[in-house]
Amino acid sequence: MARTPASHNAFQNPDPQKDGVSGDDITHPQEQQTLPDRLPKGLIEWLARINQRYLALNQEKTNDTS
């Protein structure tokens, strides 16, 4: 039994996400989710805290390099 090189196998089994092989798409239209009109208040507050922390760390970094 002869061994085939790995590059030969790549052509036989293409990666559907990389090569865009039709019919192998893992997302189906009926599975797509829609976003609500408004995000939950807790999520907005959490994102605001993350943003404030990021800005503070970025300011510290800028002050350290000056």
The first five atom37 places (N, CA, C, CB, O) and aatype in JSON, in Angstrom:
{
  "aatype": [12, 0, 1, 16, 14, 0, 15, 8, 2, 0, 13, 5, 2, 14, 3, 14, 5, 11, 3, 7, 19, 15, 7, 3, 3, 9, 16, 8, 14, 5, 6, 5, 5, 16, 10, 14, 3, 1, 10, 14, 11, 7, 10, 9, 6, 17, 10, 0, 1, 9, 2, 5, 1, 18, 10, 0, 10, 2, 5, 6, 11, 16, 2, 3, 16, 15],
  "atom_mask": [
    [1, 1, 1, 1, 1],
    [1, 1, 1, 1, 1],
    [1, 1, 1, 1, 1],
    [1, 1, 1, 1, 1],
    [1, 1, 1, 1, 1],
    [1, 1, 1, 1, 1],
    [1, 1, 1, 1, 1],
    [1, 1, 1, 1, 1],
    [1, 1, 1, 1, 1],
    [1, 1, 1, 1, 1],
    [1, 1, 1, 1, 1],
    [1, 1, 1, 1, 1],
    [1, 1, 1, 1, 1],
    [1, 1, 1, 1, 1],
    [1, 1, 1, 1, 1],
    [1, 1, 1, 1, 1],
    [1, 1, 1, 1, 1],
    [1, 1, 1, 1, 1],
    [1, 1, 1, 1, 1],
    [1, 1, 1, 0, 1],
    [1, 1, 1, 1, 1],
    [1, 1, 1, 1, 1],
    [1, 1, 1, 0, 1],
    [1, 1, 1, 1, 1],
    [1, 1, 1, 1, 1],
    [1, 1, 1, 1, 1],
    [1, 1, 1, 1, 1],
    [1, 1, 1, 1, 1],
    [1, 1, 1, 1, 1],
    [1, 1, 1, 1, 1],
    [1, 1, 1, 1, 1],
    [1, 1, 1, 1, 1],
    [1, 1, 1, 1, 1],
    [1, 1, 1, 1, 1],
    [1, 1, 1, 1, 1],
    [1, 1, 1, 1, 1],
    [1, 1, 1, 1, 1],
    [1, 1, 1, 1, 1],
    [1, 1, 1, 1, 1],
    [1, 1, 1, 1, 1],
    [1, 1, 1, 1, 1],
    [1, 1, 1, 0, 1],
    [1, 1, 1, 1, 1],
    [1, 1, 1, 1, 1],
    [1, 1, 1, 1, 1],
    [1, 1, 1, 1, 1],
    [1, 1, 1, 1, 1],
    [1, 1, 1, 1, 1],
    [1, 1, 1, 1, 1],
    [1, 1, 1, 1, 1],
    [1, 1, 1, 1, 1],
    [1, 1, 1, 1, 1],
    [1, 1, 1, 1, 1],
    [1, 1, 1, 1, 1],
    [1, 1, 1, 1, 1],
    [1, 1, 1, 1, 1],
    [1, 1, 1, 1, 1],
    [1, 1, 1, 1, 1],
    [1, 1, 1, 1, 1],
    [1, 1, 1, 1, 1],
    [1, 1, 1, 1, 1],
    [1, 1, 1, 1, 1],
    [1, 1, 1, 1, 1],
    [1, 1, 1, 1, 1],
    [1, 1, 1, 1, 1],
    [1, 1, 1, 1, 1]
  ],
  "atom_positions": [
    [[0.84, -1.17, 0.0], [0.0, 0.0, 0.0], [0.89, 1.24, 0.0], [-0.96, -0.01, 1.21], [1.7, 1.42, 0.91]],
    [[0.75, 2.08, -1.0], [1.61, 3.26, -1.14], [1.1, 4.39, -0.27], [1.7, 3.7, -2.61], [-0.11, 4.56, -0.11]],
    [[2.01, 5.16, 0.28], [1.64, 6.33, 1.09], [1.51, 7.54, 0.19], [2.7, 6.59, 2.2], [2.32, 7.74, -0.72]],
    [[0.5, 8.35, 0.44], [0.33, 9.56, -0.35], [0.8, 10.76, 0.45], [-1.14, 9.73, -0.78], [0.61, 10.8, 1.67]],
    [[1.41, 11.72, -0.2], [1.86, 12.9, 0.53], [0.69, 13.69, 1.1], [2.7, 13.81, -0.37], [-0.43, 13.62, 0.58]],
    [[0.94, 14.45, 2.17], [-0.11, 15.22, 2.82], [-0.72, 16.24, 1.87], [0.43, 15.92, 4.07], [-1.92, 16.5, 1.93]],
    [[0.09, 16.83, 1.0], [-0.43, 17.82, 0.07], [-1.45, 17.2, -0.88], [0.7, 18.47, -0.72], [-2.38, 17.88, -1.31]],
    [[-1.28, 15.93, -1.21], [-2.23, 15.24, -2.08], [-3.57, 15.08, -1.38], [-1.68, 13.87, -2.52], [-4.63, 15.25, -1.99]],
    [[-3.54, 14.76, -0.09], [-4.77, 14.6, 0.68], [-5.51, 15.92, 0.83], [-4.46, 14.02, 2.05], [-6.74, 15.93, 0.91]],
    [[-4.79, 17.03, 0.87], [-5.42, 18.34, 1.02], [-6.34, 18.63, -0.17], [-4.36, 19.43, 1.16], [-7.37, 19.28, -0.01]],
    [[-5.97, 18.17, -1.35], [-6.8, 18.4, -2.51], [-8.04, 17.5, -2.49], [-6.0, 18.17, -3.8], [-9.08, 17.87, -3.04]],
    [[-7.93, 16.35, -1.88], [-9.07, 15.44, -1.82], [-10.08, 15.88, -0.76], [-8.6, 14.02, -1.54], [-11.28, 15.68, -0.93]],
    [[-9.61, 16.47, 0.33], [-10.47, 16.89, 1.44], [-10.26, 18.38, 1.72], [-10.16, 16.04, 2.72], [-9.63, 18.73, 2.72]],
    [[-10.78, 19.27, 0.87], [-10.56, 20.7, 1.1], [-11.28, 21.19, 2.34], [-11.01, 21.5, -0.11], [-12.31, 20.64, 2.73]],
    [[-10.73, 22.22, 2.95], [-11.34, 22.83, 4.12], [-12.49, 23.71, 3.64], [-10.3, 23.67, 4.94], [-12.23, 24.68, 2.92]],
    [[-13.75, 23.42, 3.99], [-14.87, 24.19, 3.47], [-14.86, 25.65, 3.91], [-16.16, 23.55, 3.9], [-15.32, 26.52, 3.17]],
    [[-14.33, 25.94, 5.11], [-14.29, 27.33, 5.55], [-13.21, 28.1, 4.79], [-14.03, 27.41, 7.06], [-13.4, 29.28, 4.49]],
    [[-12.1, 27.45, 4.49], [-11.0, 28.1, 3.79], [-11.28, 28.22, 2.3], [-9.7, 27.35, 4.02], [-11.05, 29.27, 1.71]],
    [[-11.76, 27.16, 1.7], [-11.92, 27.1, 0.26], [-13.32, 27.45, -0.22], [-11.55, 25.75, -0.23], [-13.54, 27.59, -1.42]],
    [[-14.26, 27.59, 0.7], [-15.6, 27.97, 0.32], [-16.31, 26.94, -0.53], [0.0, 0.0, 0.0], [-16.95, 27.29, -1.53]],
    [[-16.21, 25.67, -0.16], [-16.88, 24.61, -0.9], [-18.39, 24.77, -0.7], [-16.39, 23.21, -0.45], [-18.85, 24.84, 0.44]],
    [[-19.13, 24.81, -1.78], [-20.58, 25.01, -1.65], [-21.24, 23.77, -1.06], [-21.2, 25.34, -3.01], [-20.78, 22.65, -1.27]],
    [[-22.31, 23.99, -0.32], [-23.06, 22.89, 0.27], [-22.55, 22.47, 1.64], [0.0, 0.0, 0.0], [-23.21, 21.69, 2.32]],
    [[-21.38, 22.98, 2.06], [-20.82, 22.59, 3.35], [-20.84, 23.76, 4.35], [-19.39, 22.09, 3.17], [-20.13, 23.73, 5.36]],
    [[-21.65, 24.77, 4.08], [-21.73, 25.92, 4.97], [-22.35, 25.49, 6.29], [-22.55, 27.06, 4.32], [-23.4, 24.84, 6.3]],
    [[-21.7, 25.84, 7.41], [-22.19, 25.39, 8.71], [-23.29, 26.31, 9.26], [-21.04, 25.32, 9.71], [-23.96, 25.94, 10.22]],
    [[-23.48, 27.49, 8.68], [-24.55, 28.38, 9.13], [-25.72, 28.28, 8.18], [-24.05, 29.83, 9.22], [-25.57, 28.48, 6.97]],
    [[-26.85, 27.99, 8.71], [-28.04, 27.87, 7.9], [-28.91, 29.11, 8.14], [-28.82, 26.57, 8.23], [-28.96, 29.6, 9.27]],
    [[-29.57, 29.6, 7.12], [-30.35, 30.83, 7.28], [-31.35, 30.77, 8.44], [-31.1, 31.12, 6.01], [-31.55, 31.78, 9.12]],
    [[-31.96, 29.64, 8.68], [-32.95, 29.56, 9.75], [-32.28, 29.62, 11.13], [-33.76, 28.28, 9.62], [-32.98, 29.81, 12.12]],
    [[-30.96, 29.45, 11.21], [-30.27, 29.48, 12.49], [-29.72, 30.87, 12.83], [-29.13, 28.48, 12.49], [-29.26, 31.09, 13.95]],
    [[-29.77, 31.81, 11.89], [-29.24, 33.14, 12.15], [-30.11, 33.84, 13.18], [-29.16, 33.95, 10.86], [-31.34, 33.81, 13.11]],
    [[-29.43, 34.49, 14.14], [-30.13, 35.16, 15.21], [-30.22, 36.66, 14.91], [-29.44, 34.91, 16.56], [-29.31, 37.23, 14.31]],
    [[-31.3, 37.27, 15.33], [-31.44, 38.71, 15.17], [-31.14, 39.38, 16.5], [-32.86, 39.08, 14.67], [-31.42, 38.83, 17.56]],
    [[-30.58, 40.57, 16.43], [-30.27, 41.32, 17.63], [-31.51, 42.08, 18.08], [-29.1, 42.29, 17.39], [-32.32, 42.5, 17.25]],
    [[-31.67, 42.26, 19.39], [-32.8, 43.04, 19.88], [-32.63, 44.51, 19.5], [-32.96, 42.88, 21.41], [-31.52, 44.94, 19.16]],
    [[-33.71, 45.27, 19.56], [-33.63, 46.69, 19.24], [-32.72, 47.44, 20.21], [-35.03, 47.31, 19.27], [-32.02, 48.37, 19.82]],
    [[-32.74, 47.02, 21.46], [-31.89, 47.65, 22.49], [-31.13, 46.56, 23.24], [-32.74, 48.51, 23.48], [-31.66, 45.49, 23.52]],
    [[-29.88, 46.87, 23.55], [-29.09, 45.94, 24.35], [-29.49, 46.05, 25.81], [-27.57, 46.2, 24.18], [-29.93, 47.12, 26.24]],
    [[-29.34, 44.98, 26.59], [-29.69, 45.04, 28.02], [-28.84, 46.09, 28.75], [-29.5, 43.65, 28.68], [-27.66, 46.27, 28.45]],
    [[-29.44, 46.76, 29.7], [-28.77, 47.82, 30.45], [-27.51, 47.3, 31.14], [-29.72, 48.44, 31.49], [-26.49, 47.98, 31.17]],
    [[-27.59, 46.09, 31.7], [-26.42, 45.52, 32.37], [-25.24, 45.33, 31.42], [0.0, 0.0, 0.0], [-24.09, 45.52, 31.81]],
    [[-25.53, 44.95, 30.19], [-24.47, 44.76, 29.2], [-23.83, 46.1, 28.84], [-25.03, 44.08, 27.94], [-22.61, 46.19, 28.71]],
    [[-24.66, 47.13, 28.69], [-24.14, 48.46, 28.37], [-23.26, 48.97, 29.51], [-25.3, 49.45, 28.1], [-22.2, 49.54, 29.26]],
    [[-23.7, 48.78, 30.75], [-22.91, 49.21, 31.9], [-21.59, 48.46, 31.98], [-23.71, 49.02, 33.2], [-20.56, 49.04, 32.3]],
    [[-21.63, 47.16, 31.7], [-20.42, 46.35, 31.73], [-19.45, 46.82, 30.65], [-20.76, 44.85, 31.53], [-18.25, 46.96, 30.9]],
    [[-19.96, 47.07, 29.46], [-19.1, 47.57, 28.38], [-18.51, 48.94, 28.73], [-19.9, 47.66, 27.07], [-17.35, 49.21, 28.4]],
    [[-19.29, 49.79, 29.39], [-18.79, 51.11, 29.8], [-17.65, 50.96, 30.81], [-19.92, 51.95, 30.4], [-16.66, 51.68, 30.73]],
    [[-17.79, 50.02, 31.77], [-16.72, 49.79, 32.75], [-15.46, 49.26, 32.08], [-17.18, 48.81, 33.83], [-14.35, 49.67, 32.42]],
    [[-15.63, 48.34, 31.12], [-14.48, 47.8, 30.39], [-13.79, 48.92, 29.63], [-14.92, 46.66, 29.42], [-12.56, 49.0, 29.62]],
    [[-14.58, 49.78, 28.99], [-14.01, 50.88, 28.22], [-13.25, 51.85, 29.13], [-15.11, 51.62, 27.46], [-12.17, 52.31, 28.78]],
    [[-13.83, 52.16, 30.3], [-13.15, 53.06, 31.22], [-11.83, 52.46, 31.7], [-14.05, 53.37, 32.41], [-10.83, 53.17, 31.82]],
    [[-11.84, 51.16, 31.97], [-10.61, 50.48, 32.42], [-9.55, 50.5, 31.31], [-10.91, 49.03, 32.83], [-8.37, 50.72, 31.58]],
    [[-10.0, 50.27, 30.08], [-9.08, 50.3, 28.94], [-8.47, 51.69, 28.78], [-9.81, 49.89, 27.66], [-7.26, 51.83, 28.59]],
    [[-9.31, 52.73, 28.86], [-8.8, 54.09, 28.72], [-7.82, 54.44, 29.83], [-9.96, 55.09, 28.71], [-6.8, 55.1, 29.58]],
    [[-8.1, 54.0, 31.06], [-7.2, 54.27, 32.18], [-5.86, 53.56, 31.98], [-7.84, 53.82, 33.5], [-4.81, 54.15, 32.21]],
    [[-5.9, 52.3, 31.55], [-4.65, 51.57, 31.31], [-3.87, 52.2, 30.17], [-4.94, 50.1, 31.01], [-2.64, 52.28, 30.23]],
    [[-4.57, 52.63, 29.13], [-3.91, 53.27, 28.01], [-3.26, 54.59, 28.44], [-4.91, 53.5, 26.87], [-2.16, 54.92, 27.99]],
    [[-3.94, 55.35, 29.31], [-3.39, 56.62, 29.82], [-2.15, 56.34, 30.66], [-4.45, 57.38, 30.65], [-1.16, 57.07, 30.56]],
    [[-2.19, 55.3, 31.5], [-1.01, 54.94, 32.31], [0.15, 54.58, 31.4], [-1.33, 53.77, 33.26], [1.29, 54.99, 31.66]],
    [[-0.1, 53.83, 30.35], [0.94, 53.44, 29.41], [1.55, 54.68, 28.74], [0.37, 52.48, 28.34], [2.77, 54.78, 28.58]],
    [[0.69, 55.62, 28.36], [1.17, 56.86, 27.72], [2.02, 57.66, 28.69], [-0.01, 57.71, 27.21], [3.05, 58.21, 28.32]],
    [[1.58, 57.74, 29.95], [2.35, 58.5, 30.95], [3.68, 57.83, 31.25], [1.54, 58.64, 32.25], [4.66, 58.53, 31.51]],
    [[3.74, 56.51, 31.23], [4.98, 55.8, 31.51], [6.02, 55.99, 30.41], [4.69, 54.31, 31.7], [7.22, 55.99, 30.68]],
    [[5.58, 56.15, 29.19], [6.52, 56.29, 28.07], [6.93, 57.74, 27.83], [5.92, 55.72, 26.81], [7.85, 57.99, 27.05]],
    [[6.26, 58.7, 28.5], [6.6, 60.11, 28.28], [7.8, 60.5, 29.1], [5.43, 61.02, 28.64], [8.24, 61.66, 29.05]]
  ]
}
